[in-house]
Amino acid sequence: MWNTLIVQPISWLLRTLYELTASYGIAIILFTIIMKIVFLPFAMKGKKSMIAVQRLNPKLKELEAKYKNDKEKYNLELQKLYKKEKVNPLSGCLWQLLPFPIIIALFDVVRRPLTNLMRLSGEQIEQIISHPAISESLTAKGINLATAAAQNQIPVANAIHENFDKLIVSLPEVASTLIDIDFTFLGMNLSLTPSFGYLNAYWFLPIISGAMAYVGMQITQKFSGNTTQEQNQQGKMFALMSPIMSVWFGFMWPAAMSVYWIANSLIGIVQDFLLNLYYKKKFDLRDAEKEKQEAAQAQAQAKKKAELSEKHSQDSKMTRSNLSNTSRKKYERLKKQSKQSYNQNKSNAAGEVDNADSDTADDAKGATDDD
């Protein structure tokens, strides 16, 4: 499945690019560009997630300072913040792992050009190796003919390039599938592997590859802005690990892989720069719109609060007015009742006086009559 899904499509693409350009180095560079385009949507998702996390750095630093002595509480609050802001800090790293299978598959294609690029069977490879011109060339270079088909296909491919015209005539049955691969690019044979022990032009390819990886990491960190202590440690680790790996594998694998890494780093630097600018502008616009909405909401709430306050004030005035009117009416009613009661009492009192006078007169009259 690995061979069918990954290695064979890459082999077909690299072979097609070589047939179009007739340059192994340019084919590697074009292959790198195509892979960058294929993985661009994933790179955009990863960059978007990374920038989203970076914009939370002020809040992350506040949490870091607040819970510096309580790691468990800090992690809990950190997860709450990520959930609230809908940010996944791991997604930016996950997308960066996708190109690794392509690197491994490309290495297999470069290491075994007879099987992958020329699509030769094991029997056809043995037939080519047994050709006098090929076997003499390999023997002169100290290549073991018994293991050449499985372990040393690159020297066989170079021998085929040197004796291509002879093979076409001598082996017409394989002529249709053979490719005259010239590994030379900028005066260097990209099928060769640089060596620590020999200082030559090949020696600088891994160094340039490591330098480009370092520059790319520095640019990424520069756009990160203020970071937390944990992010600083991770950034320093990746800033060292990526260049070291590029240099190390550059001395372990054919020079074609270093060309791929150099091209990949250069394109990656440009891509990273443009994506940072794009998403910075996009996030700035989103934040400005968010602040505008929040300001509008705050203004609406303040207006609603003022309206409620005004209504409450009017209701209070009306209540006081109603109470005042009620009190006034009640006062007038009580006053009227009091006046009526007073008049009634006065009338009753006058009646009682009249009755008393009448009784007195009657008594006086009775006394006169008695006399």
VOLODREN-636146 format. One record per residue: y, z, x of N, C-alpha, C in turn. Coordinates in steps of 0.001 Angstrom, whole numbers, plus 500000, padded with zeros to 6 digits. Layout:
BEGIN
ATOM  n.v  n.w  n.u  ca.v  ca.w  ca.u  c.v  c.w  c.u
ATOM  Y  Z  X  Y  Z  X  Y  Z  X
...
END
This chain:
BEGIN
ATOM  n.v  n.w  n.u  ca.v  ca.w  ca.u  c.v  c.w  c.u
ATOM  498792  500000  500828  500000  500000  500000  501270  500000  500870
ATOM  501268  500806  501932  502406  500839  502850  502683  499457  503417
ATOM  501623  498792  503858  501762  497476  504459  502262  496454  503442
ATOM  501751  496563  502209  502103  495581  501175  503529  495778  500663
ATOM  503904  497026  500434  505199  497313  499817  506364  497343  500793
ATOM  506112  497738  502027  507211  497936  502979  507159  496960  504149
ATOM  506047  496952  504877  505972  496187  506123  506039  494682  505869
ATOM  505260  494184  504923  505235  492734  504685  506581  492181  504217
ATOM  507285  492845  503263  508617  492322  502894  509599  492314  504060
ATOM  509557  493352  504886  510450  493395  506051  510084  492301  507040
ATOM  508786  492083  507233  508322  491012  508135  508815  489658  507649
ATOM  508680  489420  506331  509126  488134  505774  510637  487966  505942
ATOM  511397  489019  505690  512854  488937  505806  513284  488672  507242
ATOM  512697  489404  508184  513079  489233  509590  512682  487847  510093
ATOM  511511  487367  509686  511077  486020  510086  512023  484964  509520
ATOM  512413  485117  508248  513325  484163  507617  514674  484148  508326
ATOM  515191  485329  508650  516476  485412  509349  516389  484792  510739
ATOM  515261  484983  511409  515096  484390  512750  515034  482868  512650
ATOM  514309  482360  511645  514210  480906  511485  515558  480295  511135
ATOM  516414  481056  510437  517737  480550  510073  518712  480581  511241
ATOM  518610  481604  512082  519600  481804  513153  519092  481395  514530
ATOM  517766  481348  514724  517155  481063  516019  517595  482068  517086
ATOM  517942  483280  516646  518342  484346  517563  517726  485646  517074
ATOM  516911  486255  517919  516237  487486  517528  517243  488623  517340
ATOM  518234  488697  518224  519242  489754  518133  520091  489627  516880
ATOM  520548  488394  516576  521353  488176  515369  520523  488453  514121
ATOM  519240  488102  514169  518352  488381  513033  518245  489886  512786
ATOM  518164  490669  513866  518114  492132  513734  519415  492655  513118
ATOM  520550  492119  513569  521852  492572  513054  522013  492205  511581
ATOM  521635  490970  511215  521716  490557  509813  520774  491388  508948
ATOM  519609  491691  509484  518662  492544  508763  519293  493915  508503
ATOM  519991  494446  509506  520661  495743  509355  521719  495691  508261
ATOM  522503  494608  508242  523545  494456  507220  522935  494393  505827
ATOM  521850  493630  505687  521189  493502  504384  520653  494848  503918
ATOM  520065  495619  504831  519538  496934  504471  520684  497879  504045
ATOM  521823  497749  504719  522974  498565  504335  523452  498211  502920
ATOM  523409  496930  502597  523815  496501  501255  522812  497005  500215
ATOM  521518  496904  500541  520474  497360  499612  520622  498848  499320
ATOM  520907  499619  500366  520988  501075  500206  522396  501564  499881
ATOM  523339  500628  499682  524717  501033  499394  524843  501881  498130
ATOM  524179  501534  497009  524293  502409  495821  523837  503835  496085
ATOM  522775  503985  496884  522294  505328  497204  523256  506036  498153
ATOM  523820  505261  499101  524808  505838  500014  526042  506313  499247
ATOM  526424  505563  498224  527590  505941  497410  527310  507234  496639
ATOM  526113  507356  496090  525757  508585  495377  525755  509778  496327
ATOM  525187  509561  497515  525160  510646  498493  526549  511049  498944
ATOM  527399  510060  499197  528770  510350  499637  529560  511040  498531
ATOM  529366  510604  497291  530056  511231  496162  529670  512702  496047
ATOM  528385  512982  496207  527919  514369  496132  528471  515196  497289
ATOM  528486  514629  498490  528997  515346  499659  530484  515675  499497
ATOM  531268  514718  499016  532703  514960  498851  532943  515983  497744
ATOM  532115  515924  496694  532247  516905  495614  532028  518319  496139
ATOM  531048  518474  497035  530790  519785  497647  531946  520176  498566
ATOM  532455  519208  499329  533553  519489  500255  534804  519961  499510
ATOM  535051  519422  498327  536242  519810  497580  536118  521211  496997
ATOM  534901  521751  497037  534694  523135  496605  534844  524117  497760
ATOM  535115  523605  498957  535167  524470  500135  536122  525658  500007
ATOM  537333  525478  499433  538205  526656  499269  537547  527755  498445
ATOM  536886  527367  497349  536192  528360  496526  534988  528947  497256
ATOM  534299  528101  498035  533148  528579  498796  533579  529603  499847
ATOM  534718  529337  500475  535216  530271  501487  535646  531592  500848
ATOM  536188  531528  499637  536539  532767  498925  535285  533592  498627
ATOM  534232  532912  498182  532973  533613  497917  532391  534179  499207
ATOM  532501  533405  500280  531971  533839  501568  532681  535089  502058
ATOM  533998  535141  501873  534762  536316  502295  534521  537497  501362
ATOM  534363  537216  500074  534190  538284  499085  532833  538959  499197
ATOM  531803  538160  499480  530439  538702  499519  529824  538578  500919
ATOM  530642  538763  501948  530141  538615  503306  529099  539667  503664
ATOM  529111  540777  502969  528139  541840  503261  527007  541895  502238
ATOM  527020  540946  501299  525977  540917  500263  525495  539474  500117
ATOM  524508  539117  500934  524018  537743  500976  523379  537337  499660
ATOM  522654  538245  499040  521983  537934  497777  522994  537639  496676
ATOM  524031  538459  496583  525078  538255  495593  525835  536953  495864
ATOM  526058  536668  497133  526751  535436  497523  525961  534210  497068
ATOM  524659  534196  497306  523820  533069  496895  523800  532919  495384
ATOM  523781  534038  494676  523789  534003  493215  525086  533402  492688
ATOM  526209  533867  493229  527508  533340  492806  527681  531885  493219
ATOM  527073  531534  494355  527148  530152  494836  526433  529207  493875
ATOM  525258  529599  493422  524517  528771  492462  525262  528670  491136
ATOM  525905  529760  490731  526699  529727  489500  527855  528731  489631
ATOM  528492  528728  490799  529611  527815  491031  529140  526364  491006
ATOM  528017  526080  491679  527483  524721  491686  527123  524266  490267
ATOM  526549  525171  489497  526170  524840  488121  527395  524584  487264
ATOM  528432  525408  487456  529659  525253  486688  530350  523930  487006
ATOM  530380  523588  488290  531060  522366  488720  530158  521133  488643
ATOM  528879  521327  488248  527902  520239  488138  527737  519505  489465
ATOM  527494  520281  490524  527348  519741  491873  525985  520133  492423
ATOM  525307  519147  493034  524033  519415  493704  524233  519233  495202
ATOM  524265  520303  495977  524552  520171  497413  523466  519455  498199
ATOM  522265  519359  497657  521149  518721  498376  521091  517218  498153
ATOM  521705  516730  497082  521587  515307  496782  522219  514431  497856
ATOM  523271  514930  498506  523904  514150  499573  522989  513950  500758
ATOM  522108  514907  501008  521167  514803  502131  519947  513970  501776
ATOM  519514  514054  500510  518293  513357  500096  518448  511848  500217
ATOM  519619  511326  499835  519813  509877  499914  519793  509390  501357
ATOM  520156  510230  502312  520172  509826  503710  518773  509669  504291
ATOM  517775  510210  503602  516395  510104  504088  515744  508782  503703
ATOM  516312  508062  502746  515686  506835  502267  515516  505760  503343
ATOM  516473  505564  504276  516279  504501  505287  515181  504780  506303
ATOM  514691  506014  506409  513705  506318  507440  512425  505498  507310
ATOM  511869  505290  506109  510695  504410  506014  510976  503001  506519
ATOM  512222  502520  506332  512584  501188  506820  512562  501161  508346
ATOM  513032  502228  508970  513031  502299  510438  511605  502259  510967
ATOM  510712  503039  510350  509318  503069  510791  508671  501705  510596
ATOM  508937  501074  509445  508362  499756  509173  508917  498702  510133
ATOM  510206  498769  510426  510814  497817  511360  510203  497976  512752
ATOM  509975  499209  513169  509336  499446  514458  507947  498807  514501
ATOM  507210  498900  513397  505879  498285  513341  505972  496770  513439
ATOM  506997  496201  512778  507187  494750  512828  507546  494305  514247
ATOM  508437  495053  514902  508851  494710  516272  507691  494897  517242
ATOM  506913  495937  517050  505814  496261  517978  504631  495305  517834
ATOM  504430  494759  516622  503289  493875  516393  503759  492541  515807
ATOM  504431  491727  516600  504966  490466  516082  503887  489458  515699
ATOM  502730  489493  516352  501681  488531  516029  501117  488785  514628
ATOM  500886  490049  514303  500320  490401  512996  501353  490292  511889
ATOM  502575  490732  512155  503585  490831  511098  504449  489583  510962
ATOM  505067  489133  512052  505959  487982  511966  505201  486657  511887
ATOM  504168  486515  512720  503420  485252  512737  502263  485240  511730
ATOM  501929  486437  511215  500855  486582  510227  499524  485994  510731
ATOM  499215  486295  511973  497965  485843  512565  496862  486860  512290
ATOM  495665  486379  512074  494516  487265  511907  494037  487747  513267
ATOM  493154  488740  513265  492608  489245  514516  491858  488173  515279
ATOM  491139  487316  514568  490379  486235  515213  491305  485216  515857
ATOM  492395  484893  515160  493359  483927  515719  494051  484496  516953
ATOM  494356  485798  516927  494991  486431  518092  494048  486379  519294
ATOM  492778  486661  519073  491795  486608  520160  491665  485187  520700
ATOM  491747  484227  519808  491665  482823  520216  492846  482448  521108
ATOM  494031  482963  520744  495223  482673  521553  495133  483363  522906
ATOM  494697  484612  522904  494605  485358  524164  493608  484709  525120
ATOM  492576  484133  524550  491548  483501  525399  492004  482167  525979
ATOM  493130  481645  525503  493662  480401  526067  494007  480640  527530
ATOM  493646  479718  528432  493859  479924  529879  495302  480252  530255
ATOM  496241  479542  529672  497644  479767  530037  498095  481171  529623
ATOM  497641  481628  528457  498026  482951  527956  497335  484034  528761
ATOM  496034  483890  528984  495279  484918  529712  495789  485056  531144
ATOM  496147  483941  531770  496688  484002  533135  498032  484727  533159
ATOM  498881  484425  532176  500190  485080  532098  500048  486589  531893
ATOM  499124  486981  531024  498940  488406  530744  498319  489122  531939
ATOM  497367  488481  532566  496714  489096  533730  497718  489286  534864
ATOM  498607  488291  535046  499618  488387  536097  500582  489556  535855
ATOM  500753  489932  534607  501648  491053  534255  500898  492387  534160
ATOM  499606  492349  534452  498820  493579  534445  498420  494053  533055
ATOM  498363  493138  532093  497994  493478  530719  496479  493385  530567
ATOM  495875  494392  529999  494448  494405  529728  494155  493478  528553
ATOM  493396  492429  528786  493135  491445  527739  492323  492029  526587
ATOM  491522  493032  526870  490661  493614  525833  491463  494392  524796
ATOM  492578  494950  525209  493395  495762  524283  494703  495071  523899
ATOM  494912  493867  524389  496188  493185  524141  496413  492914  522658
ATOM  495355  492543  521941  495498  492188  520519  495958  493373  519683
ATOM  495517  494570  520032  495837  495742  519229  497027  496521  519762
ATOM  497159  496594  521094  498149  497504  521675  499302  496814  522395
ATOM  499153  495561  522752  500189  494889  523558  500522  493510  522995
ATOM  500909  493475  521725  501226  492187  521104  502542  491603  521607
ATOM  503469  492449  522037  504760  491942  522517  504587  491085  523772
ATOM  503806  491533  524799  503579  490645  525953  502885  489345  525557
ATOM  501995  489408  524565  501335  488179  524100  502356  487249  523458
ATOM  503283  487819  522660  504327  487003  522024  505228  486366  523075
ATOM  505535  487097  524144  506329  486522  525237  505569  485398  525937
ATOM  504258  485607  526117  503436  484566  526746  503361  483329  525850
ATOM  503314  483532  524531  503314  482401  523600  504620  481627  523723
ATOM  505747  482331  523834  507055  481676  523999  507083  480846  525282
ATOM  506519  481376  526362  506528  480671  527645  505611  479447  527636
ATOM  504579  479471  526811  503583  478384  526801  503439  477770  525405
ATOM  504503  477770  524646  504422  477350  523250  503968  475895  523110
ATOM  504518  475010  523914  504159  473585  523815  502684  473361  524109
ATOM  502134  474074  525075  500716  473945  525414  499830  474419  524260
ATOM  500219  475537  523638  499412  476081  522546  499399  475152  521339
ATOM  500514  474513  521041  500601  473608  519890  499615  472454  520059
ATOM  499505  472008  521301  498601  470887  521570  497145  471346  521624
ATOM  496924  472507  522267  495549  472972  522476  494945  473637  521248
ATOM  495762  474289  520454  495268  475032  519274  495983  474555  518014
ATOM  495700  473351  517562  496388  472827  516366  496063  473619  515101
ATOM  494932  474334  515079  494548  475085  513888  495448  476294  513631
ATOM  496149  476770  514682  497066  477900  514503  498521  477474  514663
ATOM  498739  476189  514906  500095  475703  515176  501024  475910  513975
ATOM  500473  475839  512748  501316  475935  511552  501900  477326  511336
ATOM  501229  478339  511859  501695  479715  511641  502370  480326  512867
ATOM  502244  479669  514014  502886  480192  515221  504409  480077  515143
ATOM  505094  481040  515725  506554  481012  515827  506917  481164  517306
ATOM  507802  480307  517748  508292  480412  519128  509416  481452  519157
ATOM  509033  482712  519318  510012  483803  519280  510632  483994  520655
ATOM  511947  483777  520708  512691  484037  521939  513398  485388  521748
ATOM  512930  486386  522439  513468  487745  522281  514793  487945  523017
ATOM  515283  486912  523702  516497  487053  524507  517739  487150  523618
ATOM  518600  488140  523933  519863  488315  523228  520878  488905  524192
ATOM  521970  488186  524383  523010  488589  525337  522435  488817  526736
ATOM  521496  487940  527096  520899  488008  528434  519835  489068  528596
ATOM  519454  489756  527531  518433  490804  527598  517248  490450  526723
ATOM  516067  490787  527194  514842  490580  526423  514627  491817  525543
ATOM  514846  491659  524236  514791  492800  523318  513375  493299  523062
ATOM  512381  492623  523600  511010  493107  523440  510651  494156  524483
ATOM  511476  494275  525516  511203  495242  526585  511691  496632  526198
ATOM  511049  497623  526788  511418  499021  526520  512189  499584  527706
ATOM  513400  500109  527487  514165  500707  528592  513393  501847  529246
ATOM  513663  502060  530525  512964  503112  531266  513983  504031  531929
ATOM  513656  505350  531911  514534  506320  532576  514612  506059  534080
ATOM  513550  505498  534642  513470  505360  536098  514183  504159  536662
ATOM  514605  503203  535799  515240  501979  536297  516606  501817  535642
ATOM  517640  501892  536446  519004  501752  535940  519366  500276  535887
ATOM  519381  499729  534685  519737  498335  534478  520451  498191  533137
ATOM  520653  496953  532710  521380  496720  531461  520656  497338  530264
ATOM  519333  497329  530297  518567  497910  529185  518794  499418  529067
ATOM  519076  500055  530194  519245  501500  530239  520437  501941  529392
ATOM  521428  501047  529255  522646  501427  528541  522523  501289  527017
ATOM  521540  500537  526555  521390  500371  525105  521148  501711  524395
ATOM  520219  502547  524849  520053  503850  524195  521295  504738  524309
ATOM  522010  504630  525450  523222  505434  525630  524291  505019  524621
ATOM  524472  503699  524475  525449  503203  523501  525024  503604  522090
ATOM  523722  503525  521827  523209  503911  520515  523514  505378  520218
ATOM  523274  506255  521192  523574  507677  521015  525060  507934  520852
ATOM  525886  507192  521610  527340  507366  521523  527855  506962  520143
ATOM  527323  505868  519611  527734  505422  518270  527331  506444  517202
ATOM  526135  507016  517360  525691  508047  516413  526604  509265  516478
ATOM  527028  509634  517689  527923  510781  517858  529287  510515  517227
ATOM  529829  509321  517448  531124  508965  516870  531054  508986  515339
ATOM  529950  508452  514809  529785  508453  513360  529765  509850  512781
ATOM  529073  510786  513461  529020  512160  512984  530388  512829  513076
ATOM  531145  512525  514133  532481  513107  514291  533425  512638  513186
ATOM  533329  511361  512838  534170  510837  511768  533821  511497  510444
ATOM  532519  511679  510193  532075  512341  508966  532616  513759  508888
ATOM  532543  514496  510009  533042  515872  510029  534555  515926  509873
ATOM  535245  514925  510412  536707  514901  510307  537129  514774  508854
ATOM  536414  513963  508085  536743  513789  506682  536300  514970  505845
ATOM  535493  515859  506426  535002  517007  505665  536091  518035  505419
ATOM  537135  518043  506272  538218  519015  506103  537765  520419  506429
ATOM  538368  521408  505755  538000  522806  505963  536612  523068  505407
ATOM  535735  523601  506240  534359  523853  505838  534027  525328  506000
ATOM  532956  525729  505340  532510  527114  505459  531776  527291  506781
ATOM  531477  528534  507110  530781  528831  508358  529392  528194  508373
ATOM  528706  528241  507239  527367  527649  507151  527429  526141  507328
ATOM  528416  525494  506708  528571  524049  506852  528930  523672  508280
ATOM  529737  524488  508953  530078  524228  510351  528842  524240  511239
ATOM  527969  525206  511005  526745  525296  511799  525843  524094  511562
ATOM  525701  523687  510293  524886  522524  509976  525486  521253  510577
ATOM  526815  521122  510490  527483  519955  511053  527290  519843  512553
ATOM  527391  520970  513258  527189  520956  514711  525748  520587  515063
ATOM  524803  521065  514256  523398  520769  514522  523119  519268  514371
ATOM  523609  518676  513257  523400  517243  513043  524181  516403  514051
ATOM  525365  516884  514445  526182  516148  515405  525489  516028  516750
ATOM  524624  516968  517080  523877  516916  518336  522518  516245  518164
ATOM  521861  516509  517041  520499  516026  516851  520441  514508  516702
ATOM  521364  513938  515923  521338  512503  515686  521524  511691  516973
ATOM  522532  511980  517821  522655  511234  519081  521467  511438  520020
ATOM  520954  512667  520088  519817  512937  520975  518594  512141  520542
ATOM  518344  512087  519234  517213  511309  518730  517396  509830  519023
ATOM  518625  509328  518858  518889  507910  519125  518612  507564  520583
ATOM  519053  508421  521489  518830  508178  522920  517348  508280  523256
ATOM  516702  509320  522736  515295  509535  523058  514417  508370  522592
ATOM  514553  507997  521310  513742  506894  520803  514156  505563  521420
ATOM  515418  505454  521855  515852  504234  522519  515102  503979  523806
ATOM  514682  505057  524495  513900  504922  525726  512388  504869  525456
ATOM  512000  505102  524208  510583  505089  523871  510163  503795  523168
ATOM  511111  503122  522506  510804  501939  521701  511459  500700  522317
ATOM  511035  499504  521905  511647  498272  522429  513157  498231  522199
ATOM  513842  497484  523039  515304  497420  522989  515814  496901  521650
ATOM  515003  496150  520931  515421  495641  519618  515778  496781  518678
ATOM  515080  497915  518808  515369  499060  517949  516730  499668  518282
ATOM  517110  499650  519558  518438  500142  519935  519527  499253  519358
ATOM  519272  497927  519353  520239  497007  518738  520388  497334  517259
ATOM  519270  497618  516610  519321  498001  515192  520151  499271  515011
ATOM  519915  500294  515840  520643  501562  515696  522139  501396  515988
ATOM  522464  500578  516988  523880  500353  517306  524567  499664  516123
ATOM  523935  498597  515615  524510  497887  514471  524587  498801  513253
ATOM  523548  499583  513042  523516  500497  511905  524629  501539  512007
ATOM  524870  502055  513215  525923  503057  513406  527309  502457  513196
ATOM  527540  501254  513739  528850  500616  513590  529152  500308  512123
ATOM  528172  499733  511433  528357  499440  510012  528512  500742  509229
ATOM  527739  501758  509621  527815  503047  508946  529182  503707  509099
ATOM  529799  503559  510282  531128  504132  510507  532154  503483  509575
ATOM  532112  502144  509491  533033  501428  508599  532759  501803  507138
ATOM  531479  501820  506786  531101  502162  505406  531536  503572  505060
ATOM  531306  504519  505969  531671  505905  505726  533174  506054  505546
ATOM  533933  505356  506374  535395  505405  506299  535881  504894  504940
ATOM  535341  503746  504516  535776  503149  503254  535345  504000  502054
ATOM  534127  504531  502101  533655  505361  500996  534451  506660  500892
ATOM  534827  507216  502034  535657  508424  502015  537005  508147  501361
ATOM  537616  507039  501730  538902  506679  501132  538746  506437  499628
ATOM  537684  505730  499246  537464  505391  497842  537263  506645  497002
ATOM  536372  507520  497448  536065  508701  496642  537168  509752  496718
ATOM  537897  509789  497825  539033  510713  497898  540079  510326  496851
ATOM  540362  509032  496762  541322  508555  495771  540800  508811  494355
ATOM  539502  508555  494158  538900  508732  492843  538926  510201  492414
ATOM  538586  511095  493340  538588  512523  493019  540014  513041  492828
ATOM  540959  512502  493617  542365  512907  493449  542875  512517  492060
ATOM  542526  511309  491625  542933  510868  490291  542272  511720  489210
ATOM  540995  512042  489434  540293  512867  488451  540890  514264  488374
ATOM  541210  514830  489562  541812  516168  489581  543196  516157  488946
ATOM  543965  515076  489218  545300  514971  488614  545189  514875  487094
ATOM  544229  514084  486621  544019  513961  485183  543553  515283  484590
ATOM  542703  515985  485327  542212  517288  484866  543359  518293  484779
ATOM  544224  518300  485822  545376  519202  485802  546324  518849  484657
ATOM  546473  517547  484405  547339  517104  483312  546790  517574  481967
ATOM  545468  517434  481793  544834  517890  480554  544947  519399  480404
ATOM  544736  520124  481516  544847  521579  481458  546271  522013  481133
ATOM  547265  521293  481721  548660  521606  481420  548982  521327  479955
ATOM  548436  520207  479446  548664  519868  478036  548008  520907  477124
ATOM  546798  521334  477510  546121  522365  476726  546888  523681  476760
ATOM  547394  524035  477961  548167  525268  478085  549445  525192  477258
ATOM  550082  524016  477280  551303  523831  476498  551003  523909  475001
ATOM  549880  523289  474615  549493  523331  473197  549171  524758  472771
ATOM  548478  525489  473627  548164  526884  473314  549423  527736  473230
ATOM  550367  527481  474165  551627  528227  474139  552419  527918  472869
ATOM  552405  526629  472488  553110  526229  471266  552464  526865  470045
ATOM  551122  526846  470033  550400  527454  468912  550660  528952  468843
ATOM  550691  529577  470035  550957  531008  470100  552362  531314  469595
ATOM  553326  530439  469999  554705  530640  469541  554806  530467  468026
ATOM  554070  529448  467521  554078  529230  466073  553467  530416  465336
ATOM  552373  530933  465876  551751  532100  465264  552673  533313  465318
ATOM  553381  533448  466454  554316  534563  466597  555463  534448  465606
ATOM  555960  533190  465460  557044  532952  464517  556597  533214  463089
ATOM  555382  532756  462795  554851  532980  461459  554657  534470  461195
ATOM  554153  535157  462225  553965  536596  462095  555299  537304  461874
ATOM  556334  536815  462624  557664  537406  462479  558217  537170  461078
ATOM  558022  535939  460584  558497  535636  459234  557743  536439  458187
ATOM  556414  536544  458411  555624  537348  457477  556089  538801  457482
ATOM  556430  539287  458690  556907  540672  458790  558236  540844  458066
ATOM  559127  539842  458264  560425  539913  457581  560247  539862  456071
ATOM  559357  538953  455645  559113  538834  454215  558510  540117  453664
ATOM  557594  540691  454437  556979  541946  454002  558026  543037  453894
ATOM  558887  543104  454939  559952  544115  454900  560908  543850  453740
ATOM  561189  542556  453513  562082  542204  452410  561463  542588  451073
ATOM  560155  542276  450949  559455  542630  449713  559432  544139  449517
ATOM  559164  544837  450655  559164  546298  450571  560542  546824  450199
ATOM  561577  546175  450759  562947  546603  450469  563290  546367  449003
ATOM  562894  545161  448521  563148  544860  447104  562384  545804  446196
ATOM  561124  546040  446592  560302  546965  445794  560905  548355  445787
ATOM  561348  548766  446982  561954  550104  447090  563234  550193  446275
ATOM  564013  549098  446320  565263  549093  445574  565005  549162  444071
ATOM  564019  548320  443683  563677  548336  442255  563145  549704  441832
ATOM  562305  550251  442710  561744  551559  442406  562836  552614  442349
ATOM  563806  552473  443275  564931  553421  443297  565755  553319  442015
ATOM  566042  552047  441648  566827  551846  440417  566070  552389  439210
ATOM  564726  552118  439225  563927  552599  438108  563913  554124  438068
ATOM  563752  554718  439246  563756  556183  439313  565124  556755  438931
ATOM  566168  556045  439387  567528  556486  439071  567777  556429  437570
ATOM  567305  555309  437000  567462  555140  435562  566692  556202  434803
ATOM  565437  556427  435288  564628  557459  434647  565271  558829  434792
ATOM  565849  559052  435978  566501  560345  436218  567711  560518  435304
ATOM  568453  559392  435164  569640  559466  434312  569247  559694  432860
ATOM  568179  558952  432471  567699  559122  431099  567212  560549  430873
ATOM  566524  561057  431884  566008  562423  431782  567166  563421  431718
ATOM  568205  563139  432515  569382  564012  432537  570081  564010  431178
ATOM  570241  562790  430647  570913  562680  429350  570105  563368  428252
ATOM  568789  563150  428379  567929  563774  427369  567989  565289  427470
ATOM  567960  565763  428707  568042  567213  428913  569387  567759  428423
ATOM  570438  566987  428680  571771  567404  428250  571849  567453  426729
ATOM  571271  566440  426136  571284  566379  424665  570500  567533  424070
ATOM  569356  567804  424715  568524  568920  424261  569275  570248  424404
ATOM  569990  570351  425531  570739  571592  425784  571862  571756  424744
ATOM  572539  570683  424402  573624  570728  423404  573074  571107  422047
ATOM  571890  570592  421755  571257  570914  420490  570903  572383  420402
ATOM  570419  572866  421486  570041  574284  421519  571293  575165  421342
ATOM  572445  574784  421909  573697  575552  421777  574146  575533  420319
ATOM  574048  574347  419748  574469  574244  418333  573597  575117  417458
ATOM  572317  575088  417753  571385  575906  416972  571710  577406  417139
ATOM  572053  577751  418393  572384  579164  418664  573659  579557  417901
ATOM  574668  578700  417892  575926  578991  417193  575674  579120  415691
ATOM  574801  578230  415219  574481  578256  413790  573794  579549  413408
ATOM  572878  579934  414302  572162  581192  414044  573138  582374  414075
ATOM  574073  582341  414987  575055  583427  415108  575931  583504  413851
ATOM  576344  582332  413402  577186  582271  412195  576443  582798  410999
ATOM  575203  582421  410913  574366  582883  409793  574228  584391  409844
ATOM  574024  584881  411070  573864  586351  411215  575144  587056  410792
ATOM  576309  586503  411211  577582  587130  410896  577832  587098  409371
ATOM  577478  585990  408777  577642  585858  407345  576783  586832  406601
ATOM  575551  587006  407114  574613  587959  406495  575161  589372  406580
ATOM  575766  589691  407667  576312  591049  407840  577494  591257  406881
ATOM  578280  590284  406609  579437  590401  405712  578961  590622  404320
ATOM  577953  589852  403993  577404  589977  402637  576860  591400  402420
ATOM  576253  591908  403432  575708  593266  403303  576814  594302  403034
ATOM  577969  594050  403649  579074  595002  403450  579566  594899  402051
END
